[in-house]
């Protein structure tokens, strides 16, 4: 009998996954919808309801882990996860009903798969960290540029205020000078009037 004939793919119902992953039905639907939207393909029964195999369960587990360990939304995490899975061509080993040695091989393959998943999650986290660092640097640069613009604006305002104050001082000096000249002129006029009065007074006597 060939390996394909020995292969038996096990499908799980939504209720199975709800119990297995301790999720609410609405939460499971959201995870599945986000993965489908990102390009993941789920099997479906004759009624069009989703059926989940072990690879689907692995994807949902990793989606939950990625969301817990990063600041991404589920939609973003689903896109990154599907991209990673497609690029790495990860596949869950099939259940085997053969002898104990085959079961041990399956366990070893599952452990290897878990290690690969951990590496992918680590790589995903590193990518997210790099993205966060880039965003932080971009925000910091924006703040620095804004501070520079504000500083330049404040410098210009101070220069204009100094010019205005200087003009006020010049105007005050001019007003003071004009007032002094006016006072001097008035004094001179008073003196002339007094001299004229005295001259007229002595001229009459």
Backbone torsions as a table, in degrees:
resi	resn	phi	psi	omega
1	UNK	NA	136.2	-174.6
2	UNK	-78.7	168.0	179.6
3	UNK	-63.6	-35.7	178.7
4	UNK	-64.3	-35.1	-179.9
5	UNK	-73.5	-31.2	178.0
6	UNK	-76.2	-18.8	-174.8
7	UNK	-72.9	127.5	176.8
8	UNK	-128.4	114.6	-179.3
9	UNK	-90.3	127.7	-177.7
10	UNK	-99.1	129.5	176.0
11	UNK	-109.4	144.9	179.5
12	UNK	-116.4	145.2	178.0
13	UNK	-82.3	164.5	175.9
14	UNK	-55.1	-38.9	-180.0
15	UNK	-64.3	-33.9	176.5
16	UNK	-62.7	-45.1	-178.8
17	UNK	-69.0	-35.5	178.6
18	UNK	-59.4	-43.6	179.0
19	UNK	-73.1	-38.5	-175.7
20	UNK	-69.2	-41.4	-175.2
21	UNK	-102.1	0.6	-179.8
22	UNK	56.3	54.4	-178.9
23	UNK	-118.0	161.4	169.6
24	UNK	-83.9	155.5	-179.0
25	UNK	-60.5	-42.0	-179.7
26	UNK	-65.3	-35.4	179.1
27	UNK	-67.7	-42.4	178.3
28	UNK	-61.7	-42.6	178.9
29	UNK	-60.7	-40.7	179.8
30	UNK	-64.4	-44.5	179.6
31	UNK	-60.1	-46.5	-179.1
32	UNK	-63.1	-39.9	-179.8
33	UNK	-65.2	-43.6	-179.9
34	UNK	-62.9	-40.7	179.0
35	UNK	-67.2	-42.8	178.0
36	UNK	-61.9	-41.3	179.7
37	UNK	-62.8	-30.9	179.0
38	UNK	-83.3	-4.5	177.1
39	UNK	113.3	4.6	179.8
40	UNK	-78.9	143.7	-178.4
41	UNK	-113.1	122.3	175.1
42	UNK	-101.9	147.9	172.5
43	UNK	-73.7	154.0	179.9
44	UNK	-136.6	149.8	179.5
45	UNK	-85.1	-173.0	-175.9
46	UNK	-66.0	-19.0	178.6
47	UNK	-91.6	-0.7	179.5
48	UNK	85.4	10.3	179.0
49	UNK	-86.1	147.2	-178.9
50	UNK	-66.5	141.7	170.7
51	UNK	-122.5	140.9	-172.6
52	UNK	-114.4	125.8	173.0
53	UNK	-98.9	-176.3	-174.6
54	UNK	-66.8	-31.7	178.1
55	UNK	-68.0	-36.2	176.4
56	UNK	-65.1	-42.1	179.6
57	UNK	-62.4	-42.0	177.7
58	UNK	-59.7	-42.6	-179.8
59	UNK	-63.6	-41.9	180.0
60	UNK	-66.8	-41.1	177.7
61	UNK	-60.3	-43.6	-178.7
62	UNK	-69.9	-31.8	175.9
63	UNK	-63.6	-43.9	178.5
64	UNK	-63.5	-43.9	-179.3
65	UNK	-64.1	-42.1	-179.6
66	UNK	-63.4	-39.6	-179.6
67	UNK	-68.1	-36.7	-179.9
68	UNK	-68.8	-35.8	-172.4
69	UNK	-94.5	-1.4	-178.8
70	UNK	-134.2	174.4	178.4
71	UNK	-98.7	13.0	-178.4
72	UNK	-76.6	157.8	169.1
73	UNK	-76.9	167.8	178.1
74	UNK	-63.3	-35.3	-179.8
75	UNK	-63.6	-45.0	178.8
76	UNK	-65.7	-42.9	179.9
77	UNK	-63.2	-38.5	179.5
78	UNK	-63.8	-42.5	178.9
79	UNK	-62.4	-46.5	179.8
80	UNK	-63.5	-40.9	-177.2
81	UNK	-66.0	-47.5	-179.6
82	UNK	-62.6	-39.1	177.3
83	UNK	-61.9	-44.3	179.4
84	UNK	-62.4	-46.6	-177.3
85	UNK	-63.5	-40.5	179.9
86	UNK	-68.9	-39.0	-178.2
87	UNK	-71.4	-34.6	-179.3
88	UNK	-88.2	-12.4	-178.5
89	UNK	52.2	47.9	178.5
90	UNK	-75.3	140.9	177.8
91	UNK	-141.6	141.2	177.7
92	UNK	-82.2	130.3	178.9
93	UNK	-60.6	146.5	-179.3
94	UNK	-75.3	152.7	172.4
95	UNK	-64.4	140.3	-178.4
96	UNK	-127.6	127.7	-179.6
97	UNK	-93.7	17.9	-177.3
98	UNK	-79.7	-161.4	-177.7
99	UNK	-68.5	177.3	-175.1
100	UNK	-61.7	-34.6	-179.9
101	UNK	-61.4	-39.7	178.6
102	UNK	-65.3	-37.7	178.6
103	UNK	-65.3	-39.7	177.3
104	UNK	-63.9	-37.5	176.7
105	UNK	-63.5	-40.1	178.4
106	UNK	-61.8	-42.3	179.9
107	UNK	-62.7	-42.3	179.4
108	UNK	-63.5	-40.5	179.3
109	UNK	-66.7	-38.1	177.9
110	UNK	-64.1	-40.9	177.7
111	UNK	-62.4	-42.3	178.7
112	UNK	-62.7	-39.5	178.9
113	UNK	-64.5	-41.7	178.4
114	UNK	-61.1	-41.3	178.0
115	UNK	-62.3	-40.7	178.3
116	UNK	-65.5	-40.9	178.9
117	UNK	-61.6	-41.9	179.0
118	UNK	-61.7	-40.7	178.6
119	UNK	-64.4	-40.4	180.0
120	UNK	-66.4	-42.6	178.0
121	UNK	-62.1	-40.3	177.4
122	UNK	-61.8	-44.7	178.6
123	UNK	-62.7	-39.9	178.3
124	UNK	-63.4	-42.4	179.1
125	UNK	-63.3	-39.6	179.1
126	UNK	-64.4	-40.1	177.9
127	UNK	-62.9	-41.1	179.1
128	UNK	-66.8	-38.3	177.7
129	UNK	-63.2	-42.8	177.4
130	UNK	-61.8	-40.9	179.0
131	UNK	-63.7	-43.4	179.3
132	UNK	-63.5	-39.1	178.5
133	UNK	-65.3	-39.2	178.4
134	UNK	-63.7	-44.1	179.5
135	UNK	-62.7	-42.2	179.9
136	UNK	-62.3	-43.1	178.9
137	UNK	-65.1	-39.2	179.5
138	UNK	-63.3	-43.8	179.5
139	UNK	-65.0	-43.5	179.1
140	UNK	-60.5	-42.5	179.0
141	UNK	-64.4	-40.1	178.9
142	UNK	-62.6	-42.2	178.4
143	UNK	-63.4	-42.4	-179.8
144	UNK	-63.0	-42.8	178.7
145	UNK	-64.8	-39.6	178.4
146	UNK	-64.9	-42.7	177.6
147	UNK	-61.5	-39.0	179.4
148	UNK	-63.9	-44.5	179.2
149	UNK	-63.4	-41.7	179.0
150	UNK	-65.4	-39.2	178.4
151	UNK	-63.4	-43.9	178.4
152	UNK	-63.1	-40.3	179.0
153	UNK	-64.7	-42.6	179.6
154	UNK	-63.8	-38.8	178.8
155	UNK	-62.8	-43.0	178.1
156	UNK	-63.2	-41.7	179.3
157	UNK	-63.3	-42.4	178.7
158	UNK	-63.0	-41.3	178.4
159	UNK	-62.5	-41.2	178.6
160	UNK	-66.8	-39.4	177.7
161	UNK	-63.1	-40.3	177.5
162	UNK	-63.8	-39.2	177.3
163	UNK	-63.4	-42.7	179.7
164	UNK	-63.6	-43.5	178.6
165	UNK	-62.9	-39.8	178.2
166	UNK	-62.9	-42.2	177.6
167	UNK	-64.6	-38.1	177.5
168	UNK	-63.0	-41.9	178.7
169	UNK	-63.3	-42.5	178.7
170	UNK	-63.1	-42.7	178.3
171	UNK	-62.9	-41.4	179.3
172	UNK	-63.0	-41.3	177.6
173	UNK	-63.4	-41.3	179.8
174	UNK	-64.0	-44.5	179.2
175	UNK	-61.9	-41.9	179.1
176	UNK	-63.0	-42.1	-179.9
177	UNK	-65.2	-44.0	179.8
178	UNK	-63.1	-41.8	179.3
179	UNK	-62.8	-41.4	179.2
180	UNK	-65.0	-41.6	179.5
181	UNK	-64.8	-40.3	178.7
182	UNK	-63.5	-43.3	179.6
183	UNK	-63.7	-40.2	179.4
184	UNK	-65.3	-40.4	179.1
185	UNK	-65.1	-41.5	179.3
186	UNK	-63.7	-40.7	177.4
187	UNK	-61.9	-41.5	179.3
188	UNK	-64.4	-40.7	178.6
189	UNK	-64.4	-41.5	178.3
190	UNK	-61.3	-42.7	179.9
191	UNK	-62.1	-44.4	179.7
192	UNK	-63.0	-41.4	179.4
193	UNK	-63.4	-40.5	-179.8
194	UNK	-65.0	-43.6	177.7
195	UNK	-61.7	-41.6	-180.0
196	UNK	-64.5	-38.2	-179.9
197	UNK	-65.4	-44.6	-179.6
198	UNK	-64.5	-41.1	179.6
199	UNK	-62.2	-42.3	179.7
200	UNK	-67.8	-35.8	-179.2
201	UNK	-64.9	-46.9	179.7
202	UNK	-72.0	-29.7	179.2
203	UNK	-66.4	-33.3	178.9
204	UNK	-72.6	-35.9	-179.0
205	UNK	-80.7	NA	NA
